[in-house]
Amino acid sequence: MKTYKLLPIGLLMALLTGCAFTPQEANLDPTISVMPSQEGQGVTVSVNVVDERPSKSLGHRGSGYGKGAEITATQDLDVVVYDKVTAALRTKGFTVADAGVESPVSLKIEVRLLEYTTSVGFWTGGVHVNGALKAIADNNGEIYERMYRSDDEERVVFVPDATSNEKMINESLSFLLNQVIGDNALIGHLAK
């Protein structure tokens, strides 16, 4: 008799965590808020983005009991960052050199971390998205370097679905990229 009472609870738990064991491909589509300006007027900058993460995985979905299925990106992270940064620089008036063409003014972005993790709590679980980008700006031999970080946590009762995971990953990446483009010292260094 007791087994029959527990069966619906077990089935509900299995349904709630079942998607956690399905691998997910996240579409990376960060947004950068940049106001058009002429700060970079007349300056050509070469941009290089390097993905230095030890793994191309973005992390693993939560299962309610620990680590679930892997989350990967549908596109290369370095390509996404390159496209967004170069578009933002153009909006600020810079001319971006063709890929592979060197310029006396250059910007290198190192993708150090973009990771989705989960933790299990008593009543709620945690969803964490951590990221780090390093910018190295070289203007005729004068170097400006800075590390940008994001650390987001959300407490959840149920395992987030793929749409929620993708949204959190894109929000973290957007935050990082907005820090880079919003760094007046970096943009000023490139423009001088």
Secondary structure, 3 states (H helix, E strand, C coil): CHHHHHHHHHHHHHHHHHHHHCCEEECCCCCCCCCCCCCCCCCEEEEEEEECCCCCCCEEEECCCCEEEEEEECCCHHHHHHHHHHHHHHHCCCEECCCCCCCCEEEEEEEEEEEEEEEECCCCEEEEEEEEEEEEEEECCEEEEEEEEEEEEEEECCCCCHHHHHHHHHHHHHHHHHHHHCCHHHHHHHHC
